[in-house]
């Protein structure tokens, strides 16, 4: 469930960036999206460690 929540957040920030009127806002959403992507990687690594 956590991985799906992170993926949903990635899509959400993508959507916000696409609709943002200001470049600064788009940059912030890109940073947030990148952070969520690192969470997905970390969660997958954790799952692999338990398998």
Secondary structure, DSSP 8 states (H G I E B T S, - for coil): -HHHHHHHHHHHHHHHHHH-SSHHHHHHHHHHHHHHHHHHHHHHHHHHHH-
